[in-house]
Structures are given as structure tokens and as C-alpha cells.
Amino acid sequence: MLTEARCQEIFEKIRRACPADEVEVSFNASQSALTRFANNIIHQNVAEEGLHISVRALLDGRTARASTNKTDDEALARVAEQAAASARWQPQNPDLLPMPGKQTYQPVERFCEQTAAFAPEARAEAVKKVVARAEKNKLTAAGIYSTGVQTETLLNSRGLIATHRQTKAEFSVTYLNGGSGWAKGNFTSVQQLPVEELAESACRKALDNHDPKELPPGRYTVILEPAAVLDLVGFLFYDFAATAVLDQRSCFTNQIGKQVFGENISIADDAYHPLQAGSAWDGEGLPRRQVQLVEKGVLKNLVYARHTARKMKAEPTGHGFLLPNEWGEAPMNLVFAGGSSSLEEMIRTTERGILVTRLWYIREVDPYQKILTGMTRDGTFSVEGGQVRRAIRNLRFNQSIKEMLKQVELLGPAVRATGEESFEMVVPPMRIANFHFTEVTKY
């Protein structure tokens, strides 16, 4: 791993070699290891290290970026010259701002020594228990267990220095028994990752998910587990970007101060939440602010990069990406306020509905009404008279997320959720009225 001192040494070499007014260097170093299993055996164990050095040159109102994964003097000089040469080819940008100077950051602790040192033998031992559960129940298990370390450092010629180091542990399992059951977790520490609990949940769903019956399409009360909630609401994240609103690409265009969701929906972007991950600074090195995006269903705020904030006469919130980019900014640490209803209570108080483990193959149909389509997967069950009665065939949905978040009846405690269609967020399980299923799938 690159130390901050080594990054500063490399930065000075690049700055001396780069004929530009201002220079920025971004470092991203990673170590990752993966254990993959299928058919109840481990069939792959890999580990890799990576380094990405990205140089941005700012020259006469123009900017461009070049990158390398080498640290010898010749490679560093070459990437510095490439960044400056590319900047000269660009048109002048009237919105381009000088690089920010030195900043102060609120500390976040997301590094776990145990996770960084987690050995393949330890991952294999955990997988062994997952497979034993499969064999005991005459199931077939497949999935991954990965751990890793990532270090990000950003320096510029105006004195900015930002460094963040974090670990990651992720586990995913699917049990197969004609039908299937699935569970997944992603945390900054292996101590937080409940492998056996996730395996038990997926196993139980696989055992229950047999001989599915067909329910006719229509509007149902639906109980979405956190992974299903995540992969739907994740499609909203860029709509909170000021650039998207300015360009009229957001479903929230001209809606600041208006009621956009039900009164029980509040959403913040909070990089400092204990269940979140990531750095305390954005792509330009500005500190990330905690932003209340939605309060009791009312759209309160957007997030702003520096140049977007200047255009819209607002304060930057520290949500920009590395420049140059076409996206501007986005909230990357979404936190939905939860409620006090457990999943069991949601089921017990539902007369007729559908319980959904997760969703997949989600695509946007209408970006302004935020209508999405996709399918249920790996455990879809009918709820009747307050009990989970039987497995049902998977269903395709066609649903506006804006409409959905006006029809939330119950919220559970918010948790760190992970899925397949969106990045990790803090979201609660939800019970929602009139969720629109359009057809039964073939499996």
C-alpha cells in the first residue's frame, strides 16, 4: 500500500514535470481477495493488488486528465506531460474554477486490521460452514466471500492533502433447491458481517421456495426486504444532483420545497453515518456535508459540486466527482430514516400481500415519473391472513418509485443493505400499498 509520504513524493515529481498552472494527483491503491464457491465446493481463490494514479492539469482555463499504474520516474514524467498536452487540446471552459486549497475534514474510521489481515483459510472456514448447511438440507450452495483494503489520496498544487483508508468484507450466497434463496452483506469489517445469519436466511428461503403457485398480476400490498428496497430507491440517487436538475434530467426538476413523497419518508446524504462507507471528501477534495434531501416527504435540498453551486447561487456540499466529468455530483451516502415495525409485524398485519426478498434486471422506463420495470427473484411468497403461506411464481413489476414512496404504510429499522442493482445504502424494509405487478414470469 502507498503511504501518504510516498504519495507526496510521487506528487512532487509529477508537479515538477507537469507544465501547467495547477496540478492535481489522485491515488487509488487496492488489495482484494476473493473466495468463490459453487456446487458445494470452493473452486476459486484469487488475490490482487492494483494502483491507479490520475493526474489533472489545469492550464489557461482548460483541464484534462491522464493516468498510469506505474511509479518509475519515466512513467511519472510521461503521465504529467500527457495531462498537460491533453489540456492544451481542450476548449476553454468558462465554468472551470481554480483548484481548492487546503481543507479540514471530519475524521471517519473505516479501517479494520482484522479485515485487512483476513486470510484465505478464514474465508474457507466460513464457506465450509455454509456448505455444511447446504449438504445437511440437501441443497446446493454458490456464492462469494471477499475482503479487501482501499487507500485513496488526493493532492494538488494549492496545498490540498486528503487521505482515506478503509477495508471491506462482502459475502453473498444462493442456495438452490429447485427454487432458490439468497442473501448478501457488505460491511467495512468482517466483525460486522453476519455470514452464518445470512446463510441461515438464504437456506430457509430456499427450503420454503418450492412448488410455487401462480398469482395473477395486479396491484398488491407488497413487503419489500431491505435488498429489494435498495435496488429500487437506488435509481433516485442522481435525481438529487444539482446538475441533473439544472439540465432538467431529474425527476425532481422544479420541485424543491414541494411534497414529493409520503410524510413518513425522510432521506439524508450522510457520509458520517456509522453504517456508511467511503471518504469524508469528494472528487475535488471538498469536505462532504451532511445534507437533508427529503424531510417528511418534502424535497428540501440538492447536492452541489463547486461549479454547479456557482451556477445555481448555492453553497457546494462536497459531492462532486473527479474533474473533468459530465455528471457533476451525486449523493453517495444515502440514508433513509426507518421506523419501528419489524418484518414480522409487517407480515402479521397484512391480510393479503406479497413478500419480496430481492429484485433484479431493473430498468428505467420513464425517467421523469421514475417508472421502473424488473422482476422478483430468490424468494417471493404470498402473505394471507398475517402469515407467509406459500412460494409464488416470480412477477414482473412496472412501478413509479415516486408513487411507491407515497404509498409506504410501514417502515422497519434502517440497516446497511446491499443488492445487485445499486450501491450500498442505509434503508429500511417497507410495506407498500398498491404495488403494480404486470405479469407472471416463466420461472
N, C-alpha and C positions, 0 to 999 in steps of 0.2 A: 504494500500500500504506500502511496505517496504521502509523505508528511507535509505539513504546512510549510516548513522550512525548505523542503525540496521544491515545492510548488513555487515559492518565492524566487528561488534560484533560477528555475526554468523561465519564470515570468520575466526576470531581468534580462536574460539572454534574448528572449523574444522581443522585448521592448527596444533593446539596443539595435536589433536587426530590422525593425519594422519602421519604414519611413512614413509615418502617419502622425496626425495631430494628437490623437489619443489611441490607446491600445487597451483592449480587454482580453483576458485569457480565462477560459473556463476549463476546469479539470474534472473529469468523471472517471474514477477508478473503482473497479468492482471485482469481487471474488464471489463466485457462486458454485454451489454443489447440488446435485440432483440425484435422487434415487427414484427410479421408475419401476413399477411392478404391474404385472398383468397375468391373467390365468393362474393366480395364486403363487407366483414366483417373482422375485426381483430379476429383471432382465437387463437393467442398465444402471450404471453408476458413473457419473461424469462430474468433472470439476474443471473450472476455467477461470482465468483472470483476464481482465480487459482494462484498457486505458484509452480514453478519448480526450484529446487536447484540442480545444477550439479557440481560434484567435479571431477577434473582431478588430478591424481597423476603421477609424473614423478620420476622414480626410476631406477637407474643404466641403462640408455639408453632404458628404457621401459616406456610405458604410457598406461593408461586406465582411464575409467570414470565410475562413479556411480552416481545415482540421487535419490532424495527424494522430497516429498512435505510437510515434517514435520520439525518443528523448535525446538522441545524439545531437551534437551541435549543428551538423549539416542539415538534419531534418528540421530542427527548430528555426534555423535561418530561412530555410526554404518556405516553411508554412507562414512565417512572418512576412516574407516578400509576396507570397501569393495573396494574402489577405489585403495588403496594400494595393497590389496591382488590380485585384478584383474591385476594390473600392473606386479606383480611378475610372473603371468602365461604367460605373453606375451613374444615373442621372442625379442631380442634386435633389435632396429631399427637404422641402421647407419645414416639415414637421419633425425633423431629426433634432434631438436635444443633445447637449453635452453629456458625457457620462457622469453619473452621480459620484460624489466624493465619499469619504469615509462615513460609515453608518454604525449605529449601535443596535444590537439585536437582543431580543429576549431569549434567554437560553432554553433549549429543548434537549432533553436527554432521551435518545432513541438508540443507544448502543448497548448491547448486552454481550459481555465477554463469553458467557456460556454458549450463546448462539454463534458467535464468531469462531469458537473453537469446537463446535459440534462436529463430531466425527462421523464418517460413513457407517461405522459399526453401530453408533447410537441410532441413526436413522433406520438401519437394517433391523435393529432390535424392535423398534416401534412398528415397522412394517410386519415383522414376524407375528406380532400380536393381532394385527389387523387381518392377516391371512388366516391365523388360527380361528378367528371368529367366523370367517367365511367357511372354512372347512367344517367347523362344528355345525353350522347351519345349512350345509350343502349348497353354498353359494360360491360364486366366482368373484374375486376382487381385483380391481385395477385402480391405479392412481399414481400420485407422485408425493414425494416428501422432499422439499428443497430448503436450503439455508444459504445465507449469503451476507456479505458486507459491502456497503457502498460508501464512498467518500466523494463529496462534491466540494470544490474550492473555486472561488471566483475572485479575481484580482483585476484592478485596472490602474491606469497611469495617473489617476486622480487620487490615489491612496486608498481605494476600497479594498478590503480584505474580508472575505466571508468563507467560513468552512463549516461543513456539516458532515457528520459520520453517523451511519445507522446500520442496524442489522435487520434481517428479515427472515422469517420462518413461515413456510406455507405447506399445507397438507390438503390433499384432495383425494377422495375415494368414491368409487362407484361399485356397488355390489349388484350382481346380476343373478336373476332367478326367473328367467322368462321375462318378468318385469324388472325394474331397476330401482335402486335407492342411491341417493347422492348426498354428500356433504363436503364442505370446504371451509378452511380457515386460513387467515393471513394476519400475522402479528409481527411486531418488531422483536419479540423474544420467544424462544422455544418454551419458556416457562408459562407464557400466556396461551400457547397453542394446545387446545384440549383434544389431542389426537384420539384418545380412546372414546371420549364423549362423541366426537364427530363420527367415528366408526360405528358406534352403537346406534346412533340416529340413522345413518345410512342403511345399516343392516336391518333395522326394524322396518324401515320403509320398503326395502326390497322384499322382505318376507310378507308384508301386507299387500304389496303391489302385484297381485296375481289375479288371473281370470277377470280382467277389467270389463266393466259393463259400459254401455254407451248411453250418455246423456245427450238430449237434443240441444243444439245451440240455442242461445238466447241470452238474456240478461240475468245474472245470478249475483247473490251475495257471495263475495269471494274473500277468503282468508289467505293473505299472502305472507309467507315466511320472509325473514329479512333478505335472503338472497334474491327472492323474486321482486321485492320492493326495490332493492338496489338497482337491479338491471332495468327497471322501468324509469325510476326517477333520475338515474344517471344520464338519461338523454336530455335532461333540462340544464346540465351544468353550464354549457356555453351560452345559453339564453340569458344568463346573468352577467355576461360580459358587456361592458360599455361599447366595445367595438361592434358587437352584434346588434345592439340597439341602434347605434349611430348609423349603421349600414342597413337598418330595417330588415335584418335577417332573424331577429329574435322574436319568439312568441310573446315577449313582454314589451314590445315596441309601444311607446306612448302609454304605458300602464303603471308607471311609478306613482305610488300613492293610492292605487286602486286595489280593490278586493279581487285577488286572482285565484285564491284557494279558500277552502273552508276555514272557519275561525280556529279550528284545532291544529292547523298546520303552521309551524314556525321553523324557519331554516336559517342557519348561520354558516358562514365560512370561518373556520377556526383552526388555524394551524397548531394551536397550543392545547387543543383538547387532548386529554390523556389517551384516548383511543385512536388518535390520528397518527400519521407518519409524515415524513418529509421535513424539509428545512424551514427555517424561520425567515427566509429571504427569497425573493423572486428572481427571474431571469436577468434582471439588471442589477440585482444586489440590494434592492429596497426592502426594508423590513415588512413582513406580511402583517397586515392589520386584521383584527377580528371584525367581521362585518356582519351585521344582522340584515340578511337579504329579505326575508319574509317574516312578518310578525303578525300572528293571529290571522293569517291569510292575506294580509295586505303587503304588497311589494314595496319595501322600504328603500332599498339601496341596490346599486350595482357594484361591480368591482372594476377598478381602473388601473391601467398601465399609465406611465408618466405622460406619454404623448396623447393618449386618449383623454386623460384628465384635463390637459391643457385645452384641447379642442372643445370639451364639454363644460369647461369652467367648474371643475370639481377637483377634489384632492386625490392624488394617487393612493391606492390602497395596498400596493405591493403584491400585485397579482399578474405582472407582466411575464412574458416569455423571453428567452434569449432573442436579441435582435440580430439581423432583420427577420421579421416574420409577418405573415398575413393575418394572424389570429388576434393579435393584440394582447389579450389577457383572458383569464378564466379562473373561477374558484376551484381549487384543487383539494380542499379540505372541508367538504360539505358535511354538516351535522344537522340532522333533523331532530327536533325535540320529540321525545317519546311520551308515553302515557303510562298508566298503571295496570292496564289489562294484560293478563298473561295470555299466551296462546291457548292454554287450556280453557280459560274463561271465554275467549272468543268463540271457541268451538261449543262450549256448554250452552251459550246463549244464542246460538244460531239454529233456527228451526229448519232451514233448508239452504244449503250453500255448497261451496266447493273449496277444498283446502289445496293450496298450490305450494309445492316445495321450491321449484325454480322455473325459470323461463329460458328460452333460447331462440336463436335465429330471429332476433328482434330487428325490425327495420322501420324507418320513419316513412310514413305515408303522407302526412301533411305537416310541414314544419311550423306553421303559424298556429294551428289548433293543437299541435303536438300530438297528432294521432299516430300511434304505433301499431304494428302488427307483429305477431310472433306466436310461439306455441309453448304449452306447458311441457314439463319433462321430469322424469325420475321421481315420480310420486305425486299423483293427482288423485284426490279422494273426494267422494261425496260426503256431505255432512247432513244428517237428518235427525231431527229431534234432539239436538245437542250432542250428538255422538258421530264419530267418524265411522261410517257404515261399510264402505267398500271402495276398492280401487275403480277408477273410471278411465275410459279411453282418453288420451290426451286431446286437448282442444286448441284451436286457433282463436286468437283474440284480435279485435280491431277496436282500439280504445284510445280516446283522448286522455293524456295524462293530466291536463288542466281540469278536465271534467272529473276524472278519477279523484283528484285531490280536493274536490268539493264534496265528495260523497264518502269520505272516511268516517266510519261510525265509531271505531275503537282503535286505540294505539297501545302497543306494548312498550316496554322499556327499550330505549335505543341501544344498539350494540354495534360493534365493528363488524360489518358484513362484507363478504366477498362473493363474487359471482363470475360470470364468463363474458358479459357484455359491457361491463363498466369497471372503472377503478374503484378501489375500496372507499367506503363512506361509513358514517355512523347513522344508521337508520333503524326504525322500529318495525316490528311486524304490524300489519294493518288489516282491519276488517273493513271492506268496502262494499257499498250497495251498488246494484245495477251495473256490474262489470260486464262488458259486452263480449261474449264468445260467439264467433260467427260460423264455425264449422267443426266437425269432429275430424281428427286426423286418422291416418291409416294404421296407427300402431298404439 
